[in-house]
Amino acid sequence: MLSILPIVALLTTLIGIIIVKGADTAQSISYLILLGAAIFSFALSTIFAPQPISKIIEGIKKSSSQILPAIPILIFIATVSATWMLSGVVPTLIDYGLSIINPKFFLLIACAVCAVISVLSGSSWSTIATIGIAFQGIGNVMGYSDGWIAGAIISGAYFGDKVSPLSDTTVLASSSCKVNLFTHIKYLMLTSTPAMIIALLVYAGVGFFSNTNEASQSFDIIIALNNSFNITPWVLAIPIITGILIAMRIKTYITLAVSSLLGLIGIFVFQPQIIEMLGYTTTWNDICIMCSDVLFTETTISTGNELLDSLVSTGGIARMMPTIYLVLCAMTFGGILIGTGMLGTITKAFTTKIHSLRQTVSATVGSGLFINCCTGDQYLSILLCGNLFRNLYKKNRLEPRLLSRSLEDSISVTSVLIPWNSCGVTQSTVLGVATLTYLPYCIFNIASPLLSLFFAWTGWKIRRLKN
């Protein structure tokens, strides 16, 4: 009973703040809520079930080993976002997108394109931090709500990430369950494909029945873009080189660092007028200061169009710092739950007296969602859940590929829906949309665990192993 109290306190506080103050407020102080929950967990353990401090430290180490590597990636995502905007990459993509894409098909196209790019790159984070930002800007101009735009982008990116053989979570889920990678992906497609079809149909329907902005407003944005930026296809060399680095499987943080450097150089090569617009001269001292400001602080450009001004403003690393604080607090909370044994006590309760197929898969999906909320990290959740259920699946004569698929359906794609999870807070920061704002519109991410449960209840394509 004591083990569940920190989770109850966390969720109760979060829900209360959402009701009273709204989702944006809850998002902005969620790191404090997580820190408070971590302190509460430690206090309960100290008072009622004292653990050696070495176990607490071991739990935090286990949590940090999965989460800390994401910190440099978050920093470089922030710098890519800033430099790609000011070098003209994102403005050029927005200009082309407004000129080519029919607003009625925007959500459908955004979802499909992000899916393809994510399959090829194996990374939803890279997809959203690059092309996703451009689609967010295009959708805003076309008159779609932030939630629908972000939902379409995230749905496509996470579908691609989930079924790509290059994805680290896909490799981790299959390897932790001792399943061949391509066997895992093939089996995963049974739930992922219909979930994606449902998402595409919903986005197509919403686009068809939406009242998008008139062409004149898009035309005004295009004029303002061309007045402020040099719109040229040559600037697309930056994302092309980035794509080549991703295809070569260069480490993510190195790829993003190189991409940031290219974007910074691109400001001087393609957008020299931006230097003056930001209030700097071409002296060496001013150039160094400008580069530092672009990477680390907020920059704004006056284009004469209020909507465009908000789209092309950048925040640099400073805007990403609340995200980093949240990730660190989530790491601390998850580490204390692991070190005190609270998480183990709670998860074991899910597996008692489970024998049927329906119960086993339902417990896996439920535990996956729960552990994802507790640890704040999809990698750690996959490992913990895989270890927890591996013997149970073997005992109940269920295939390991069913476990690996259930882990992906309940953990990999739902991580982005949790406000304090590293995925949720990252994509929220990158796209500028609160997690709880876009959550209802991430159709693929919501449909995946539901379809996993549906197929378990029907027993379709699921077989028992022979003794």
Order of alpha helices (4+ residues) and beta strands (2+ residues): alpha-alpha-alpha-alpha-alpha-alpha-alpha-alpha-alpha-alpha-alpha-alpha-alpha-alpha-alpha-alpha-alpha-alpha-alpha-alpha-alpha-alpha-alpha-alpha-alpha-alpha
